[in-house]
Amino acid sequence: MRKNLRRDLQPHMAVLAANLFFGINFSAVQHITRSFLPPFGLNLVRVGTSVVLFWLLLLVFPSRAGIKKEHIPRFLLCALTGVVINQLLFIKGLSMTLSIHAALLILVTPIFISFVAAWLDKETITAVKIAGLSLGVGGAILLVTGKDPSGKASNIWLGNILIIINAISYAFYFALVKPLMQEYRPTHVLRWVFTMGLPFMFLFGWKELQQVQWNHFAAREWMALALIVLGATFFAYLFNLYGISKLGAGITGTYIYTQPVFATLIAVVFLGESLTLTKIIAALLIITGVWLVGRKSLRVRRGYNLGASKKRNFMGARANSFQWLASMDTANIPQVGMSSMRVSVSWFTKAEMPGLCPNMATAAYRSSRAEITSKYTLAGAWYNSSRRISSSTARS
C-alpha cells in the first residue's frame, strides 16, 4: 500500500519540483545578473552546460544520436524560437523587471500557444477563447503599465515587453516542435534543439562571458548559478518530461500555476518585492484568461464522453469475441460458407475504427490458422463472433 502510494506521488513530486526550480529561477537570475554575470553571458553558460549534460545522457540511456536530413530545418527553427529568442529575451527581460511581474507574465504563454496552434493548423477560434485572450492581455497590460517602487528593477516597462515577446516566441516553438516529438524521444529533441541554439549563444554571449570576474563569486552566487543552470534548465526539463509520461500533459500543465506562488514568496523574502493589489488583480485576469482558453465547450465534452463510452463498449465486446474465438472447441463449429467470412470482415471494416479492425481481423486469422484447419470453420467462427459483437454494441 505504501509502495503504491509512493509510486503514485513520484510524478507529482517531480513536476512540483520542476516548477519550484522555475520559481527559484526568477530571483536567482535577478541576483546573479545585477552584479556578477551579465544576461547574455549567463545564457551561454546555461545552454552550453545543458548541451553537455544532454549528450552525456546517451551514456546512461543509449539511443540513436542522429536526426533525419529533412528534419534539420524544423530543428533549426525550434532552436531559434525555443532557445535563442526565448532564452535571450527571458533572461534579459527578467534582469530588467521584477520577479513577480515576470512570473505572472509567463502565465500568458498557454494563451499564445493556443492561438498560434489555431493559426498554424487553421482551427476555428471561438468567442470564449477570444474572451480568454482579452483577459490575459488585459492582465499583462496592467502589469506593464503599472508602477512599482519595490525591488531593484532597472526598466520595468521594457523588461515586461521582452518577457511577453519571449512567451510569444515559445508559443511558436511549442507548435513547431510537436511533429518532432512524435518522431523522436523528447530528450533527443531537446538535445538537438539546444545543440543548434548553442552557436547563436556564443555569438551573443561570448563577449559578456569574457568580462566575468569569477573570483568575485561567493558561495551564494555559485549556488544561484547551479540552480539556474542545473535546476531550472536541465533537471526541470527532465522532471517535466517524466511527469508528462506518467500523468499526461493536461495534469502536468496545471502545475504552471504554482510558479507565481513560489516566485512571489521567494522575491518577497529575498529581493524585497511587494505583493500589491494591482498584481493580484492582474494575476486573476491572467489565470481566468488561461482557464477560458484551455476550456472545452460543453458540447465538445459531451461528444467526447459519448464517443469514449461507445469506444469502450466496442473494444470490450471485440476483446471478448477474440477471447471466445481462441478458447472455443473447433470441432463443434458449424460449417459455414466463405460468404459469411466476407460479411464478417466487411462489418469490421465499417465499424467505429475502420483503420484498425481489418488489421486485427488479419492478425486473428494468422494466429488461428494453425488450430483451425478448415477455411469454412474459420468463417463460421468469424460469423458467430461478429454476431456477438453486433448484439453487444447494439445493447450499449
N, C-alpha and C positions, 0 to 999 in steps of 0.2 A: 504493500500500500504506500509506504513512504517512498520507495524507489519510483513508483509510478508518478507520485506527486512531484518528486524532484525532476523527473524526466519531462513532465508537462510544463513545469515552471522554467526550465532551462532556456527555451527560445524567448520567452517573455523577458527574462532577466537579461538575455543578450541584447535584445532590442532596446530595453530600457537603459542598459549600459552605453549603447551606441549613442542614444540621444543625450545621456548625461555628458559624454565626451563632447558632443556638439555644443551643449550648453556651456561647458567649461571653456570651450574653444573661443567664444566671443570675448571673454575677459582676458584669456591668455594672450590672444593676438593683440589686443589693445595694449597690454602691459609691455610686450616684447618689442612692438613696432615703434613705440614712442621714443625710446632712448637707446635701444640695443641693436635691433636688426630691422632694416627698412622693409616695407611690404613686398616689393618685387624680389628682394634677396631671400626673404622668408619663403616665398613661393618656390623659388629654385631649390632650396633645402627640402621643402615639403614634398614636392613632386619627385625630385631626384632620389630621396630616401625611399619613397613609396615604390618607385620603379625597381630599385634593387630588391626590396622585400617581395614584391610580386613575382619577380623572376626566381627568387630563392624558393618560392612555394613549389616550383617544379621539382625541386629535390625531395620535397616531402610528399607531394601528390603528383607523380609523373603523369604527363599527358602530352598530346601533340602541341608543339610550340608555334607552328606557323599559322598563317591565315591565307584564305583564297585570294588570288590576284584581283578578282572582280570586286572584292570587298574593301580593298585598300582605300578608294576614295571616300567611302562611307566612314571608315575608321578615322580618316583624316578630319572629316567634318565633325565627328564626335569628339576628337581631340581638341579641335578649335573651340567648339561650343561648350564642352563639358569640363575641359581642363584649362585651356588658355584664357579665354574670355571670362569664363565662370570664376576660376580661382583668382586670377589677377584682379578683377573688379571687386570680388568679395573681400579679399584681404585689404586692398587699397581703400575701399569704402568703409570697412569696419575700422580701419585705423583713423578715419576722419570723423566718424559719427559716434553715437552712444551704443553700448552693447544691447540695451533693451530695445532701442529703435531697430537695430539690425535683426534681432531675434524675432520681432513682430513682423518686420517686412519680409523675412524669409518665408513666413506662412502663406504669402500670396503665391508662392511657387505652384502649388497644386491648381490654382485658378488658371494661371498662364498655361500650364501643361494641358489642361482640358481644352482650352481654346486653340492652342497650337495643334493639338491632335485632331480637333474637329476641322480645322482649316486644311491640314495636310491630307486627311482622309475624306474630306468633303462631306462631313457629317452635319446634320441639322443642329443649329444652336437654338435651344428653347428659351422661352421668356424667363424661366426660373434660373437658367444659367446666366442670362444677361443681368438679372437682378443680383445674383451672387457676385458677378464681376463688378457691378456698380458698388456694392457694399465693400468688397475687398479693396477696390481702388480708392473708395472714399476714406477707408481707414488708413490707407497708405498716404493719401494726400494730407490727412490730419496730422500724421507723424512728420511728413516732410516739411509742412509749412509751420508747424508748431515750434515755439521757442522753449528751450530747456536749459536753465543755468547750471544744472547739476552735472557732475562729471567733468572731464577734461577734453571735450571734443574740439577739434580744430576747425572743422567746417561741416556742421551737421547736415545742411541742405545738400551739398554736393555728395557727401558720403551716403546719404539716403538714396539719392538718384543712382549712384553706382551700384548699390545693393539691389535696387529694382531692376536695373539692366542685367545684373548678374542672374536674377531669378528668371528673366525672360530668356537669357542665353541657355540656362539649364533646362527650361521647358523645351526648347528646340533640341537640345541634346537628348532629353528623355524620349522624344518622339523618334529621333534618328537612330537611337541605339536599340530600339525594340526588335527590329529584324535580326540584328547581330546576336542578341540574347537568345533568340530561337535557334540560331545556327551554332553557337559556341557556348561554352560554360561561362557564367558571369565573371569568374576570376580571370579567365582567359581574355575576355573582352576588356576588363579593366586594365589588365597587364599591357595590352597593346595600345589602348587609349592613352594611358599615362606615358607610355614609351614614345608615342608620336607627339605628345604635347611637350616632352622634355626639351627638345631643341629650341622651341619658342621661349621656354622659361629661361634658358641660357641667354637668349637674345635680349630679354628684358631685365633679367635679374643678376647677371654676372658682374656688372659694374658695381651695383649696390653691395653684392656679397663680398667683393674685394675690400670694401671700406669698413667692414665689420671689425671691431676690436674685441676679439674673443676673450682676451684676458680680463675684460670688464664683467664677464658673465659670472654671477654668483650661483649658488645652489637653486635659488628661486627662478632665475632665468633659464637654467638648464632644465628644470622641471617643467616650466611653461613650454619650452621648445619641444620637449619629449611628448607632452600632452597634445600639442598641435600636430606634430609630425607622425607620431605613432598612434596616439589615442584617437584623435578626431579625423584622421585620414585613413591609415591602414586598418587598424582594428575595428573602427566604427563601420567601415565598408564591409568587412568580413562578418561582423555581428549582424548587420542588416541583411546581408545575403543569407545567412543562416536562419534568421527569423522568417524571411520570405519563404524559404524552402520548407519550414515547419508550420508556419502559421498562415501563409498566404500574404499577398501584397496588401489586401484590404486592412487586416488587423495590424500588420506592421506599420502601415501608413498612418494609423491613428495615433501612434506614439509621437508623431511630429509635434503634437500639441504640448508635450512635456518640455520641449526645448525652451520656449519662452519662460516657463516656470523656473527651470534650472538657471537659465541665463540671467533672469531678473534677480533671483536670490543671490547669486554669486556677484553680480555687478553692484548690488546694493551694499553687500558686506565688504567687498574688496576694492571697489572703484569709487564708492561714494555717490553712486547714481540714486535717483529717487523715482518711486513709482507714483506718478501723478494721475489725476482724474482723466486728463487728455489721453494718456497712454492706455488706461483701462477702457475708455470708450473706443479708441482705435482698435484695441485687441478684440473687443466684442464684435465690431463691424467686420474685421478681417476673418475671424473664426466663423461668424454666421455666413459670410460670403463663401468661404471654403466649403461649409456644410451644404449650402444650396447648390453649388456647382457639382459636388460629388453625389448629390441626392438623386436617386432614380424616381421617376414618376410612379404613381400608384398603379397605373395600367401596365407599365413595364414589369413591376414587381409581381403583379398578379399573373401576368403571362409567363414570367419565368418560373413561378412556383407551380403553375399548372403544367407547363412543359416538363419540369423536373419530375413531377409526380407521375406523369404518363411514361416518361423515360424509365423511371424506377420500376413501374409495373411491367413494362415491356421487357426490360432486361432481366427482371426476376423470373418472368414466365419463360423466357427463352433459355435462361440458365437451367430451370427445372426440366425443360424439354430435352436439353442436351444430356443432363444427368440421367434422365429416364431412358434416353436412347442408348447410353453407354451401358446401363445396367440390365437392359431387357434380355430375355431369352430369345435368341434369333430363330430358334426352331419353331416358335409359336407365332411368328409374324406372318400375317396373311400375304399371299402372293398378289401383288397389285402391279398394273402396267406402268410403263415409263411415263405415260401422260400425267400420272399423279406426281411423279418426281418433278416434272416441268411446272405443274401447278404450284407445288410447294416452294420451289426456288423462286418462282415468279412472285409469290406472296411475300417472301422475304425481301425481294428486290424493291417492292413497292412499300415496304414498311417505313417506320419512322426514321431509321438511319440507313438510307439506301447504300451509302458507300461502304458500310461495314458488314452488312448482312450477307452478301454473296461471298465475301472472304471467309466469314465464319461457316457458311454452308460448305465451301470447298474444304476448309480445314476439317470439319466434321466428317466429310466424305472420306478424306485421305486417312484419317485416324481410324475410321470404321471399316475400311475395305479389307483389312487383314482378318477381321472377325466376321463380317457379313459378306459372304461369298457371292451371293446372287444379287444382280442389279435390281431384280424385281423385289427382293426382300428389302433392300435399302430404300427403294422407292416407297414401299409400304411404311417403313419406319418414318420417313420424312413426311409422308402424308398424315400419319397419325399425330406426329409432333406438331405439325403446322395447325392441325385442328385444335390441339390443346392450347397452343399459344393464342390462336384467334379467339377462342372462347374466354380465355383468361383476360385478354386485353379488352374484350367487349364488356365483361363484367366490371372492369375498372373504369 
